[in-house]
Amino acid sequence: MHDDPAPSPSATAARRFPVRTAAGVCAVAVAVLALVAAWGMKARSEPAARAVETADRGLRGAATATATAEVAPESTDGGDIPPDRELTPFDTGYPAIDRLDKNLLKAVQKAARDARGDGVEFRVTSGWRSKEHQQRLLDEGIQKYGSAKKARQFVNTPEKSTHVSGKAVDIGPTDADDWLIRNGADYGLCQVYNNEMWHFELLTSPGGHCPTPRTDAAG
């Protein structure tokens, strides 16, 4: 009778190797699947995250724009120009600009854009005025010049003022006035009074000829 010999260490290892190999392959497969799943979740979530971030930026931008939008002070309701701010023909948040005759405003804005190309910037020194505002200016003129007759050369009555009707605009500074006197007819804009180079109205069709300016507002 022969006893089975004890298995050698190498034979034992040979028998166990397939099991270890299979376990290792399974572990690697599980790890690969986990990485693929994680990558898929990231790939799907990144566009969504970017979309959320973009929307969030848009909301923040809209909130900022709303917060910084300029609101004209109540003191300008009668057409006054703020003492601490220069207005352009595009500052339609102010009644002095917004309540101008629409055709007049459109012409002045077009002229302002073209003048800017020549290095000239328009400033509106006076636009639409309420009747109360116009009367106050007339009263101040009477006090300054000593009589209504003299004041009327520079300030019209509320009933006759084209500022009250929104059909007149005063432009500055002097280089803008000079530009508009030379080129205003191309936009239908004309100097109205000889003694007020800043006062313009629509008195001709674009490209037409402006009438000869009157001596003053009383003329």
LOVO-255780 format. One record per atom (N, C-alpha, C): atom name; x, y, z; residue number from 1. Coordinates in pm, whole numbers, plus 50000, padded with zeros to 5 digits. Example, Ala and Ser with C-alpha at 12.3 -4.5 7.8 and 13.67 -1.06 7.14 Angstrom:
atom / px / py / pz / seq
N / 51319 / 49431 / 50780 / 1
CA / 51230 / 49550 / 50780 / 1
C / 51320 / 49670 / 50780 / 1
N / 51285 / 49775 / 50708 / 2
CA / 51367 / 49894 / 50714 / 2
C / 51290 / 50003 / 50787 / 2
END
This chain:
atom / px / py / pz / seq
N / 50086 / 49882 / 50000 / 1
CA / 50000 / 50000 / 50000 / 1
C / 50089 / 50121 / 50000 / 1
N / 50049 / 50218 / 49907 / 2
CA / 50135 / 50336 / 49894 / 2
C / 50059 / 50460 / 49943 / 2
N / 50116 / 50543 / 50029 / 3
CA / 50053 / 50670 / 50072 / 3
C / 50075 / 50776 / 49965 / 3
N / 49966 / 50862 / 49946 / 4
CA / 49983 / 50975 / 49851 / 4
C / 50090 / 51068 / 49904 / 4
N / 50178 / 51107 / 49822 / 5
CA / 50280 / 51201 / 49869 / 5
C / 50220 / 51338 / 49903 / 5
N / 50274 / 51411 / 49998 / 6
CA / 50224 / 51547 / 50034 / 6
C / 50241 / 51640 / 49915 / 6
N / 50142 / 51722 / 49885 / 7
CA / 50154 / 51815 / 49769 / 7
C / 50266 / 51914 / 49791 / 7
N / 50338 / 51935 / 49688 / 8
CA / 50450 / 52031 / 49695 / 8
C / 50398 / 52175 / 49697 / 8
N / 50478 / 52267 / 49747 / 9
CA / 50434 / 52410 / 49748 / 9
C / 50401 / 52461 / 49610 / 9
N / 50477 / 52419 / 49509 / 10
CA / 50450 / 52469 / 49374 / 10
C / 50319 / 52419 / 49321 / 10
N / 50283 / 52294 / 49354 / 11
CA / 50156 / 52239 / 49308 / 11
C / 50040 / 52311 / 49374 / 11
N / 50057 / 52342 / 49503 / 12
CA / 49951 / 52416 / 49574 / 12
C / 49929 / 52553 / 49512 / 12
N / 50036 / 52623 / 49481 / 13
CA / 50027 / 52756 / 49419 / 13
C / 49960 / 52748 / 49285 / 13
N / 49992 / 52639 / 49209 / 14
CA / 49933 / 52624 / 49076 / 14
C / 49784 / 52607 / 49085 / 14
N / 49740 / 52532 / 49185 / 15
CA / 49596 / 52512 / 49198 / 15
C / 49524 / 52642 / 49240 / 15
N / 49592 / 52727 / 49326 / 16
CA / 49526 / 52850 / 49375 / 16
C / 49532 / 52966 / 49275 / 16
N / 49624 / 52964 / 49184 / 17
CA / 49646 / 53078 / 49095 / 17
C / 49523 / 53117 / 49012 / 17
N / 49452 / 53016 / 48955 / 18
CA / 49332 / 53056 / 48877 / 18
C / 49230 / 53132 / 48960 / 18
N / 49213 / 53095 / 49085 / 19
CA / 49114 / 53164 / 49170 / 19
C / 49154 / 53309 / 49192 / 19
N / 49285 / 53328 / 49227 / 20
CA / 49333 / 53464 / 49250 / 20
C / 49323 / 53549 / 49123 / 20
N / 49355 / 53486 / 49013 / 21
CA / 49349 / 53560 / 48885 / 21
C / 49207 / 53605 / 48854 / 21
N / 49113 / 53512 / 48874 / 22
CA / 48971 / 53547 / 48848 / 22
C / 48925 / 53659 / 48939 / 22
N / 48966 / 53651 / 49068 / 23
CA / 48926 / 53756 / 49163 / 23
C / 48986 / 53890 / 49122 / 23
N / 49113 / 53886 / 49078 / 24
CA / 49179 / 54011 / 49036 / 24
C / 49111 / 54072 / 48915 / 24
N / 49075 / 53986 / 48818 / 25
CA / 49006 / 54036 / 48697 / 25
C / 48873 / 54100 / 48733 / 25
N / 48801 / 54033 / 48823 / 26
CA / 48671 / 54089 / 48865 / 26
C / 48688 / 54225 / 48932 / 26
N / 48792 / 54234 / 49017 / 27
CA / 48815 / 54361 / 49087 / 27
C / 48848 / 54472 / 48988 / 27
N / 48932 / 54438 / 48890 / 28
CA / 48968 / 54538 / 48788 / 28
C / 48845 / 54580 / 48707 / 28
N / 48763 / 54480 / 48670 / 29
CA / 48642 / 54509 / 48593 / 29
C / 48548 / 54601 / 48669 / 29
N / 48531 / 54571 / 48799 / 30
CA / 48444 / 54656 / 48883 / 30
C / 48498 / 54798 / 48889 / 30
N / 48631 / 54811 / 48903 / 31
CA / 48692 / 54944 / 48911 / 31
C / 48671 / 55021 / 48781 / 31
N / 48689 / 54949 / 48667 / 32
CA / 48671 / 55014 / 48535 / 32
C / 48527 / 55058 / 48518 / 32
N / 48433 / 54970 / 48555 / 33
CA / 48292 / 55007 / 48544 / 33
C / 48258 / 55129 / 48630 / 33
N / 48318 / 55133 / 48750 / 34
CA / 48293 / 55246 / 48839 / 34
C / 48345 / 55376 / 48779 / 34
N / 48465 / 55369 / 48717 / 35
CA / 48523 / 55488 / 48654 / 35
C / 48438 / 55534 / 48537 / 35
N / 48391 / 55437 / 48454 / 36
CA / 48306 / 55471 / 48339 / 36
C / 48178 / 55537 / 48384 / 36
N / 48117 / 55479 / 48491 / 37
CA / 47992 / 55536 / 48543 / 37
C / 48014 / 55676 / 48596 / 37
N / 48127 / 55693 / 48668 / 38
CA / 48156 / 55827 / 48722 / 38
C / 48179 / 55927 / 48612 / 38
N / 48252 / 55884 / 48508 / 39
CA / 48278 / 55976 / 48395 / 39
C / 48148 / 56015 / 48325 / 39
N / 48059 / 55913 / 48309 / 40
CA / 47931 / 55941 / 48244 / 40
C / 47849 / 56042 / 48323 / 40
N / 47847 / 56025 / 48456 / 41
CA / 47772 / 56119 / 48539 / 41
C / 47830 / 56259 / 48530 / 41
N / 47965 / 56267 / 48525 / 42
CA / 48030 / 56399 / 48515 / 42
C / 47999 / 56463 / 48381 / 42
N / 48006 / 56378 / 48273 / 43
CA / 47980 / 56432 / 48139 / 43
C / 47839 / 56484 / 48127 / 43
N / 47746 / 56408 / 48192 / 44
CA / 47606 / 56455 / 48185 / 44
C / 47583 / 56577 / 48272 / 44
N / 47654 / 56586 / 48385 / 45
CA / 47627 / 56693 / 48480 / 45
C / 47697 / 56823 / 48442 / 45
N / 47811 / 56817 / 48369 / 46
CA / 47885 / 56939 / 48337 / 46
C / 47804 / 57036 / 48252 / 46
N / 47736 / 56989 / 48140 / 47
CA / 47653 / 57085 / 48065 / 47
C / 47544 / 57148 / 48150 / 47
N / 47483 / 57065 / 48236 / 48
CA / 47378 / 57120 / 48322 / 48
C / 47436 / 57223 / 48417 / 48
N / 47555 / 57191 / 48471 / 49
CA / 47619 / 57286 / 48564 / 49
C / 47653 / 57416 / 48493 / 49
N / 47704 / 57400 / 48368 / 50
CA / 47737 / 57522 / 48292 / 50
C / 47612 / 57603 / 48262 / 50
N / 47502 / 57534 / 48230 / 51
CA / 47377 / 57604 / 48201 / 51
C / 47328 / 57679 / 48323 / 51
N / 47337 / 57613 / 48440 / 52
CA / 47295 / 57680 / 48564 / 52
C / 47383 / 57800 / 48593 / 52
N / 47515 / 57782 / 48572 / 53
CA / 47608 / 57893 / 48598 / 53
C / 47581 / 58010 / 48503 / 53
N / 47554 / 57978 / 48374 / 54
CA / 47525 / 58084 / 48276 / 54
C / 47398 / 58159 / 48314 / 54
N / 47294 / 58081 / 48351 / 55
CA / 47169 / 58145 / 48391 / 55
C / 47189 / 58232 / 48513 / 55
N / 47270 / 58183 / 48606 / 56
CA / 47296 / 58260 / 48728 / 56
C / 47367 / 58390 / 48696 / 56
N / 47465 / 58382 / 48603 / 57
CA / 47534 / 58505 / 48563 / 57
C / 47438 / 58603 / 48498 / 57
N / 47345 / 58547 / 48414 / 58
CA / 47248 / 58634 / 48349 / 58
C / 47159 / 58705 / 48449 / 58
N / 47114 / 58630 / 48551 / 59
CA / 47029 / 58690 / 48653 / 59
C / 47104 / 58797 / 48731 / 59
N / 47232 / 58767 / 48764 / 60
CA / 47312 / 58866 / 48837 / 60
C / 47332 / 58990 / 48752 / 60
N / 47355 / 58971 / 48620 / 61
CA / 47375 / 59086 / 48532 / 61
C / 47250 / 59170 / 48521 / 61
N / 47133 / 59102 / 48509 / 62
CA / 47007 / 59175 / 48500 / 62
C / 46980 / 59252 / 48627 / 62
N / 47010 / 59189 / 48741 / 63
CA / 46990 / 59257 / 48869 / 63
C / 47080 / 59379 / 48880 / 63
N / 47204 / 59365 / 48833 / 64
CA / 47297 / 59478 / 48839 / 64
C / 47250 / 59591 / 48749 / 64
N / 47205 / 59556 / 48627 / 65
CA / 47159 / 59659 / 48535 / 65
C / 47040 / 59734 / 48592 / 65
N / 46949 / 59657 / 48655 / 66
CA / 46833 / 59722 / 48716 / 66
C / 46875 / 59812 / 48830 / 66
N / 46971 / 59766 / 48908 / 67
CA / 47013 / 59843 / 49025 / 67
C / 47084 / 59971 / 48987 / 67
N / 47155 / 59969 / 48870 / 68
CA / 47232 / 60087 / 48830 / 68
C / 47159 / 60176 / 48731 / 68
N / 47036 / 60137 / 48690 / 69
CA / 46962 / 60220 / 48596 / 69
C / 46935 / 60357 / 48658 / 69
N / 46959 / 60461 / 48577 / 70
CA / 46948 / 60597 / 48631 / 70
C / 46803 / 60640 / 48640 / 70
N / 46767 / 60694 / 48750 / 71
CA / 46633 / 60747 / 48771 / 71
C / 46644 / 60897 / 48789 / 71
N / 46575 / 60972 / 48702 / 72
CA / 46583 / 61117 / 48709 / 72
C / 46522 / 61167 / 48839 / 72
N / 46586 / 61260 / 48907 / 73
CA / 46531 / 61314 / 49031 / 73
C / 46403 / 61392 / 49005 / 73
N / 46318 / 61400 / 49108 / 74
CA / 46190 / 61470 / 49092 / 74
C / 46210 / 61617 / 49058 / 74
N / 46324 / 61673 / 49096 / 75
CA / 46348 / 61815 / 49070 / 75
C / 46358 / 61846 / 48921 / 75
N / 46366 / 61741 / 48836 / 76
CA / 46374 / 61763 / 48692 / 76
C / 46240 / 61744 / 48622 / 76
N / 46134 / 61722 / 48699 / 77
CA / 46004 / 61694 / 48639 / 77
C / 45952 / 61809 / 48552 / 77
N / 45992 / 61931 / 48584 / 78
CA / 45946 / 62046 / 48507 / 78
C / 46035 / 62078 / 48388 / 78
N / 46134 / 61993 / 48364 / 79
CA / 46225 / 62015 / 48252 / 79
C / 46357 / 62076 / 48292 / 79
N / 46380 / 62088 / 48422 / 80
CA / 46508 / 62142 / 48468 / 80
C / 46623 / 62046 / 48433 / 80
N / 46739 / 62103 / 48408 / 81
CA / 46860 / 62024 / 48386 / 81
C / 46934 / 62014 / 48518 / 81
N / 46972 / 61894 / 48562 / 82
CA / 47044 / 61880 / 48689 / 82
C / 47171 / 61965 / 48689 / 82
N / 47197 / 62039 / 48795 / 83
CA / 47316 / 62124 / 48798 / 83
C / 47447 / 62046 / 48803 / 83
N / 47439 / 61920 / 48846 / 84
CA / 47560 / 61839 / 48861 / 84
C / 47576 / 61734 / 48752 / 84
N / 47499 / 61749 / 48644 / 85
CA / 47506 / 61649 / 48538 / 85
C / 47482 / 61711 / 48402 / 85
N / 47563 / 61673 / 48304 / 86
CA / 47542 / 61718 / 48167 / 86
C / 47456 / 61615 / 48094 / 86
N / 47354 / 61661 / 48024 / 87
CA / 47266 / 61571 / 47951 / 87
C / 47299 / 61571 / 47803 / 87
N / 47289 / 61454 / 47741 / 88
CA / 47305 / 61441 / 47597 / 88
C / 47167 / 61422 / 47535 / 88
N / 47156 / 61427 / 47405 / 89
CA / 47026 / 61402 / 47342 / 89
C / 46974 / 61260 / 47363 / 89
N / 47055 / 61174 / 47422 / 90
CA / 47016 / 61035 / 47442 / 90
C / 46972 / 61005 / 47586 / 90
N / 46974 / 61106 / 47671 / 91
CA / 46934 / 61088 / 47811 / 91
C / 46782 / 61102 / 47826 / 91
N / 46711 / 61006 / 47768 / 92
CA / 46564 / 61015 / 47764 / 92
C / 46499 / 60980 / 47897 / 92
N / 46578 / 60949 / 47999 / 93
CA / 46521 / 60930 / 48131 / 93
C / 46483 / 61060 / 48197 / 93
N / 46519 / 61171 / 48135 / 94
CA / 46489 / 61305 / 48189 / 94
C / 46378 / 61369 / 48105 / 94
N / 46277 / 61427 / 48170 / 95
CA / 46167 / 61488 / 48096 / 95
C / 46211 / 61594 / 47995 / 95
N / 46317 / 61668 / 48026 / 96
CA / 46365 / 61772 / 47933 / 96
C / 46401 / 61713 / 47798 / 96
N / 46442 / 61587 / 47796 / 97
CA / 46477 / 61519 / 47671 / 97
C / 46359 / 61437 / 47622 / 97
N / 46301 / 61359 / 47710 / 98
CA / 46197 / 61265 / 47670 / 98
C / 46073 / 61333 / 47616 / 98
N / 46041 / 61453 / 47664 / 99
CA / 45918 / 61519 / 47623 / 99
C / 45936 / 61617 / 47507 / 99
N / 46053 / 61612 / 47446 / 100
CA / 46072 / 61688 / 47322 / 100
C / 45986 / 61626 / 47212 / 100
N / 45948 / 61707 / 47116 / 101
CA / 45880 / 61656 / 46998 / 101
C / 45962 / 61540 / 46940 / 101
N / 45896 / 61431 / 46908 / 102
CA / 45968 / 61310 / 46867 / 102
C / 46050 / 61331 / 46740 / 102
N / 45998 / 61406 / 46645 / 103
CA / 46073 / 61433 / 46522 / 103
C / 46195 / 61520 / 46550 / 103
N / 46177 / 61617 / 46639 / 104
CA / 46290 / 61703 / 46677 / 104
C / 46398 / 61620 / 46747 / 104
N / 46358 / 61537 / 46841 / 105
CA / 46454 / 61455 / 46915 / 105
C / 46528 / 61360 / 46821 / 105
N / 46456 / 61300 / 46729 / 106
CA / 46518 / 61208 / 46633 / 106
C / 46623 / 61280 / 46549 / 106
N / 46591 / 61402 / 46504 / 107
CA / 46685 / 61480 / 46422 / 107
C / 46808 / 61519 / 46502 / 107
N / 46787 / 61561 / 46626 / 108
CA / 46901 / 61603 / 46710 / 108
C / 46990 / 61483 / 46742 / 108
N / 46931 / 61368 / 46768 / 109
CA / 47010 / 61248 / 46796 / 109
C / 47093 / 61207 / 46675 / 109
N / 47034 / 61215 / 46556 / 110
CA / 47108 / 61180 / 46435 / 110
C / 47223 / 61277 / 46412 / 110
N / 47197 / 61405 / 46432 / 111
CA / 47302 / 61506 / 46417 / 111
C / 47412 / 61484 / 46520 / 111
N / 47374 / 61447 / 46642 / 112
CA / 47472 / 61424 / 46748 / 112
C / 47565 / 61308 / 46713 / 112
N / 47508 / 61202 / 46655 / 113
CA / 47592 / 61089 / 46615 / 113
C / 47692 / 61130 / 46508 / 113
N / 47646 / 61206 / 46410 / 114
CA / 47736 / 61249 / 46302 / 114
C / 47841 / 61347 / 46353 / 114
N / 47800 / 61436 / 46443 / 115
CA / 47895 / 61533 / 46498 / 115
C / 48003 / 61463 / 46578 / 115
N / 47966 / 61355 / 46645 / 116
CA / 48064 / 61279 / 46724 / 116
C / 48175 / 61226 / 46635 / 116
N / 48140 / 61192 / 46511 / 117
CA / 48241 / 61148 / 46416 / 117
C / 48341 / 61256 / 46382 / 117
N / 48302 / 61382 / 46402 / 118
CA / 48392 / 61496 / 46381 / 118
C / 48458 / 61542 / 46511 / 118
N / 48438 / 61463 / 46617 / 119
CA / 48499 / 61498 / 46745 / 119
C / 48422 / 61602 / 46823 / 119
N / 48294 / 61623 / 46790 / 120
CA / 48210 / 61722 / 46857 / 120
C / 48101 / 61651 / 46937 / 120
N / 48088 / 61686 / 47063 / 121
CA / 47989 / 61624 / 47151 / 121
C / 47877 / 61723 / 47182 / 121
N / 47753 / 61678 / 47164 / 122
CA / 47636 / 61761 / 47194 / 122
C / 47600 / 61749 / 47342 / 122
N / 47562 / 61861 / 47400 / 123
CA / 47501 / 61864 / 47533 / 123
C / 47371 / 61943 / 47524 / 123
N / 47268 / 61890 / 47584 / 124
CA / 47140 / 61961 / 47586 / 124
C / 47138 / 62051 / 47709 / 124
N / 47138 / 62182 / 47688 / 125
CA / 47137 / 62275 / 47800 / 125
C / 46996 / 62314 / 47841 / 125
N / 46900 / 62289 / 47751 / 126
CA / 46759 / 62306 / 47785 / 126
C / 46676 / 62239 / 47676 / 126
N / 46569 / 62176 / 47718 / 127
CA / 46481 / 62109 / 47622 / 127
C / 46337 / 62145 / 47648 / 127
N / 46254 / 62041 / 47669 / 128
CA / 46115 / 62067 / 47705 / 128
C / 46111 / 62133 / 47842 / 128
N / 46015 / 62227 / 47857 / 129
CA / 45993 / 62292 / 47987 / 129
C / 45843 / 62295 / 48017 / 129
N / 45811 / 62283 / 48144 / 130
CA / 45672 / 62302 / 48185 / 130
C / 45640 / 62452 / 48180 / 130
N / 45512 / 62485 / 48183 / 131
CA / 45472 / 62627 / 48184 / 131
C / 45524 / 62696 / 48309 / 131
N / 45524 / 62625 / 48421 / 132
CA / 45573 / 62683 / 48546 / 132
C / 45722 / 62713 / 48536 / 132
N / 45795 / 62623 / 48477 / 133
CA / 45939 / 62644 / 48458 / 133
C / 45964 / 62765 / 48368 / 133
N / 45889 / 62775 / 48260 / 134
CA / 45906 / 62887 / 48167 / 134
C / 45872 / 63019 / 48234 / 134
N / 45766 / 63020 / 48314 / 135
CA / 45728 / 63143 / 48383 / 135
C / 45836 / 63184 / 48483 / 135
N / 45895 / 63086 / 48549 / 136
CA / 46002 / 63116 / 48644 / 136
C / 46122 / 63179 / 48573 / 136
N / 46155 / 63126 / 48455 / 137
CA / 46265 / 63184 / 48378 / 137
C / 46234 / 63327 / 48334 / 137
N / 46108 / 63351 / 48297 / 138
CA / 46069 / 63487 / 48257 / 138
C / 46076 / 63582 / 48376 / 138
N / 46030 / 63537 / 48490 / 139
CA / 46037 / 63620 / 48610 / 139
C / 46181 / 63653 / 48646 / 139
N / 46269 / 63554 / 48633 / 140
CA / 46411 / 63577 / 48661 / 140
C / 46471 / 63673 / 48559 / 140
N / 46425 / 63662 / 48433 / 141
CA / 46474 / 63753 / 48330 / 141
C / 46432 / 63897 / 48356 / 141
N / 46308 / 63914 / 48401 / 142
CA / 46259 / 64050 / 48433 / 142
C / 46341 / 64110 / 48546 / 142
N / 46370 / 64027 / 48645 / 143
CA / 46451 / 64074 / 48758 / 143
C / 46594 / 64107 / 48711 / 143
N / 46647 / 64026 / 48620 / 144
CA / 46785 / 64047 / 48574 / 144
C / 46797 / 64169 / 48483 / 144
N / 46702 / 64184 / 48389 / 145
CA / 46714 / 64290 / 48289 / 145
C / 46636 / 64416 / 48324 / 145
N / 46552 / 64409 / 48427 / 146
CA / 46486 / 64530 / 48475 / 146
C / 46350 / 64558 / 48414 / 146
N / 46310 / 64483 / 48311 / 147
CA / 46178 / 64505 / 48251 / 147
C / 46136 / 64381 / 48173 / 147
N / 46005 / 64368 / 48156 / 148
CA / 45953 / 64255 / 48080 / 148
C / 45991 / 64266 / 47933 / 148
N / 45993 / 64390 / 47882 / 149
CA / 46027 / 64411 / 47741 / 149
C / 46170 / 64363 / 47711 / 149
N / 46262 / 64399 / 47799 / 150
CA / 46400 / 64359 / 47779 / 150
C / 46416 / 64207 / 47799 / 150
N / 46348 / 64155 / 47899 / 151
CA / 46358 / 64011 / 47926 / 151
C / 46303 / 63929 / 47811 / 151
N / 46200 / 63980 / 47743 / 152
CA / 46137 / 63908 / 47634 / 152
C / 46229 / 63888 / 47514 / 152
N / 46337 / 63961 / 47509 / 153
CA / 46435 / 63941 / 47401 / 153
C / 46509 / 63808 / 47417 / 153
N / 46503 / 63754 / 47539 / 154
CA / 46576 / 63630 / 47567 / 154
C / 46487 / 63516 / 47616 / 154
N / 46373 / 63552 / 47675 / 155
CA / 46284 / 63450 / 47732 / 155
C / 46142 / 63478 / 47688 / 155
N / 46079 / 63376 / 47627 / 156
CA / 45942 / 63394 / 47581 / 156
C / 45843 / 63364 / 47693 / 156
N / 45719 / 63400 / 47671 / 157
CA / 45613 / 63370 / 47768 / 157
C / 45577 / 63221 / 47757 / 157
N / 45519 / 63166 / 47862 / 158
CA / 45479 / 63024 / 47856 / 158
C / 45383 / 62996 / 47740 / 158
N / 45302 / 63093 / 47705 / 159
CA / 45203 / 63073 / 47598 / 159
C / 45269 / 63066 / 47459 / 159
N / 45382 / 63132 / 47443 / 160
CA / 45447 / 63139 / 47312 / 160
C / 45575 / 63056 / 47303 / 160
N / 45624 / 63010 / 47413 / 161
CA / 45752 / 62939 / 47414 / 161
C / 45745 / 62805 / 47341 / 161
N / 45839 / 62785 / 47247 / 162
CA / 45846 / 62656 / 47179 / 162
C / 45915 / 62550 / 47267 / 162
N / 45975 / 62593 / 47376 / 163
CA / 46026 / 62495 / 47472 / 163
C / 45910 / 62426 / 47542 / 163
N / 45807 / 62501 / 47574 / 164
CA / 45690 / 62445 / 47642 / 164
C / 45618 / 62344 / 47552 / 164
N / 45614 / 62371 / 47423 / 165
CA / 45550 / 62278 / 47329 / 165
C / 45643 / 62162 / 47292 / 165
N / 45769 / 62168 / 47337 / 166
CA / 45864 / 62061 / 47307 / 166
C / 45925 / 62069 / 47169 / 166
N / 45912 / 62184 / 47105 / 167
CA / 45961 / 62198 / 46967 / 167
C / 46090 / 62278 / 46956 / 167
N / 46157 / 62300 / 47069 / 168
CA / 46284 / 62372 / 47069 / 168
C / 46382 / 62305 / 47162 / 168
N / 46510 / 62312 / 47126 / 169
CA / 46614 / 62255 / 47210 / 169
C / 46735 / 62347 / 47208 / 169
N / 46795 / 62365 / 47324 / 170
CA / 46918 / 62444 / 47335 / 170
C / 47036 / 62348 / 47344 / 170
N / 47136 / 62372 / 47258 / 171
CA / 47252 / 62283 / 47248 / 171
C / 47379 / 62356 / 47287 / 171
N / 47468 / 62288 / 47351 / 172
CA / 47600 / 62340 / 47385 / 172
C / 47702 / 62228 / 47372 / 172
N / 47829 / 62256 / 47391 / 173
CA / 47892 / 62388 / 47407 / 173
C / 47903 / 62460 / 47273 / 173
N / 47987 / 62565 / 47269 / 174
CA / 47994 / 62651 / 47152 / 174
C / 48036 / 62577 / 47026 / 174
N / 48128 / 62481 / 47037 / 175
CA / 48171 / 62410 / 46916 / 175
C / 48058 / 62324 / 46860 / 175
N / 47968 / 62275 / 46948 / 176
CA / 47851 / 62202 / 46901 / 176
C / 47753 / 62295 / 46831 / 176
N / 47735 / 62416 / 46886 / 177
CA / 47648 / 62515 / 46821 / 177
C / 47701 / 62551 / 46683 / 177
N / 47832 / 62574 / 46674 / 178
CA / 47892 / 62609 / 46546 / 178
C / 47874 / 62496 / 46445 / 178
N / 47894 / 62373 / 46489 / 179
CA / 47876 / 62258 / 46400 / 179
C / 47732 / 62250 / 46351 / 179
N / 47637 / 62272 / 46443 / 180
CA / 47496 / 62259 / 46408 / 180
C / 47449 / 62374 / 46321 / 180
N / 47504 / 62492 / 46340 / 181
CA / 47469 / 62606 / 46253 / 181
C / 47512 / 62577 / 46110 / 181
N / 47630 / 62516 / 46096 / 182
CA / 47684 / 62487 / 45963 / 182
C / 47618 / 62366 / 45898 / 182
N / 47578 / 62268 / 45978 / 183
CA / 47529 / 62142 / 45922 / 183
C / 47384 / 62110 / 45955 / 183
N / 47322 / 62191 / 46039 / 184
CA / 47189 / 62159 / 46088 / 184
C / 47083 / 62140 / 45981 / 184
N / 47093 / 62215 / 45871 / 185
CA / 46992 / 62205 / 45765 / 185
C / 46985 / 62065 / 45706 / 185
N / 47095 / 61991 / 45714 / 186
CA / 47095 / 61853 / 45663 / 186
C / 46999 / 61766 / 45742 / 186
N / 46964 / 61809 / 45862 / 187
CA / 46874 / 61733 / 45949 / 187
C / 46742 / 61807 / 45971 / 187
N / 46727 / 61923 / 45906 / 188
CA / 46608 / 62005 / 45924 / 188
C / 46618 / 62099 / 46042 / 188
N / 46735 / 62106 / 46107 / 189
CA / 46753 / 62187 / 46228 / 189
C / 46810 / 62324 / 46194 / 189
N / 46750 / 62427 / 46250 / 190
CA / 46789 / 62564 / 46218 / 190
C / 46805 / 62649 / 46344 / 190
N / 46903 / 62739 / 46339 / 191
CA / 46915 / 62842 / 46443 / 191
C / 46798 / 62937 / 46426 / 191
N / 46732 / 62972 / 46535 / 192
CA / 46610 / 63052 / 46525 / 192
C / 46636 / 63199 / 46551 / 192
N / 46721 / 63232 / 46650 / 193
CA / 46743 / 63372 / 46690 / 193
C / 46891 / 63407 / 46675 / 193
N / 46913 / 63527 / 46625 / 194
CA / 47052 / 63574 / 46610 / 194
C / 47124 / 63585 / 46744 / 194
N / 47051 / 63620 / 46847 / 195
CA / 47116 / 63639 / 46977 / 195
C / 47120 / 63511 / 47061 / 195
N / 47079 / 63398 / 47002 / 196
CA / 47084 / 63269 / 47073 / 196
C / 47136 / 63163 / 46977 / 196
N / 47268 / 63151 / 46969 / 197
CA / 47325 / 63054 / 46876 / 197
C / 47300 / 62910 / 46920 / 197
N / 47246 / 62892 / 47040 / 198
CA / 47224 / 62759 / 47096 / 198
C / 47082 / 62706 / 47075 / 198
N / 46990 / 62791 / 47029 / 199
CA / 46848 / 62757 / 47020 / 199
C / 46816 / 62705 / 46879 / 199
N / 46768 / 62577 / 46872 / 200
CA / 46739 / 62515 / 46742 / 200
C / 46598 / 62456 / 46739 / 200
N / 46540 / 62465 / 46619 / 201
CA / 46408 / 62407 / 46596 / 201
C / 46407 / 62341 / 46458 / 201
N / 46308 / 62254 / 46436 / 202
CA / 46288 / 62196 / 46302 / 202
C / 46212 / 62296 / 46216 / 202
N / 46283 / 62362 / 46126 / 203
CA / 46220 / 62466 / 46045 / 203
C / 46230 / 62440 / 45896 / 203
N / 46287 / 62327 / 45857 / 204
CA / 46296 / 62291 / 45716 / 204
C / 46301 / 62139 / 45706 / 204
N / 46287 / 62089 / 45586 / 205
CA / 46302 / 61945 / 45567 / 205
C / 46450 / 61912 / 45557 / 205
N / 46490 / 61790 / 45590 / 206
CA / 46631 / 61753 / 45582 / 206
C / 46690 / 61782 / 45444 / 206
N / 46800 / 61856 / 45444 / 207
CA / 46864 / 61894 / 45318 / 207
C / 46810 / 62022 / 45258 / 207
N / 46713 / 62084 / 45329 / 208
CA / 46653 / 62207 / 45278 / 208
C / 46734 / 62329 / 45319 / 208
N / 46669 / 62445 / 45315 / 209
CA / 46735 / 62571 / 45350 / 209
C / 46666 / 62631 / 45472 / 209
N / 46745 / 62673 / 45568 / 210
CA / 46690 / 62734 / 45688 / 210
C / 46649 / 62879 / 45661 / 210
N / 46541 / 62925 / 45722 / 211
CA / 46504 / 63065 / 45708 / 211
C / 46604 / 63154 / 45781 / 211
N / 46606 / 63280 / 45744 / 212
CA / 46697 / 63375 / 45811 / 212
C / 46658 / 63387 / 45959 / 212
N / 46753 / 63374 / 46051 / 213
CA / 46719 / 63383 / 46194 / 213
C / 46657 / 63518 / 46228 / 213
N / 46565 / 63517 / 46321 / 214
CA / 46506 / 63641 / 46372 / 214
C / 46603 / 63709 / 46467 / 214
N / 46578 / 63835 / 46493 / 215
CA / 46667 / 63911 / 46577 / 215
C / 46675 / 63855 / 46718 / 215
N / 46557 / 63830 / 46777 / 216
CA / 46551 / 63775 / 46912 / 216
C / 46413 / 63715 / 46936 / 216
N / 46391 / 63665 / 47058 / 217
CA / 46264 / 63599 / 47088 / 217
C / 46146 / 63694 / 47085 / 217
N / 46172 / 63822 / 47099 / 218
CA / 46064 / 63920 / 47097 / 218
C / 46029 / 63961 / 46954 / 218
N / 46115 / 63929 / 46858 / 219
CA / 46095 / 63974 / 46720 / 219
C / 45987 / 63896 / 46647 / 219
END
